């Protein structure tokens, strides 16, 4: 999870730099919250798909 937050932070900072704007801390915090939410949701959806494929076929 730390790697995900690090990469996402770097991506957000790069986008703000390309826009020639200063990065507001509130926007950075909102972006990291959305990354956390998406990782949380992905953990459930990915495990359901993996579990359904792991069952032996009759």
C-alpha positions in Angstrom: 0.0 0.0 0.0 2.9 2.3 0.7 4.2 1.9 -2.9 0.7 2.7 -4.2 0.5 5.9 -2.2 4.1 6.9 -3.2 3.4 6.4 -6.9 0.0 8.1 -6.7 1.6 11.1 -4.9 4.3 11.4 -7.6 1.7 11.2 -10.4 -0.5 13.9 -8.8 2.5 16.2 -8.3 3.6 15.7 -11.9 0.2 16.5 -13.2 0.0 19.7 -11.1 3.5 20.6 -12.3 2.6 20.2 -15.9 -0.4 22.5 -15.3 2.1 25.1 -13.9 0.1 25.3 -10.7 1.0 24.8 -7.0 -0.3 21.7 -5.4 -2.8 22.5 -2.7 -2.5 20.1 0.3 -6.3 19.6 0.3 -6.3 18.4 -3.3 -3.4 16.0 -2.6 -5.2 14.6 0.5 -8.4 14.1 -1.6 -6.5 12.3 -4.3 -4.9 9.9 -1.7 -8.3 9.3 -0.1 -9.6 8.2 -3.5 -6.7 5.9 -4.1 -7.3 4.3 -0.7 -11.0 3.8 -1.5 -10.3 2.3 -4.9 -7.7 -0.1 -3.4 -10.3 -1.1 -0.8 -13.0 -1.8 -3.3 -10.5 -3.6 -5.7 -9.5 -6.0 -2.9 -13.1 -7.3 -2.8 -13.8 -7.4 -6.5 -10.4 -9.0 -7.3 -10.8 -11.7 -4.7 -14.3 -12.7 -5.9 -13.0 -13.2 -9.4 -10.0 -15.2 -8.3 -12.1 -17.4 -6.0 -14.6 -18.2 -8.7 -11.8 -19.3 -11.1 -10.2 -21.4 -8.4 -13.1 -23.8 -8.1 -12.6 -27.2 -9.8 -14.8 -27.8 -12.8 -17.1 -30.9 -12.7 
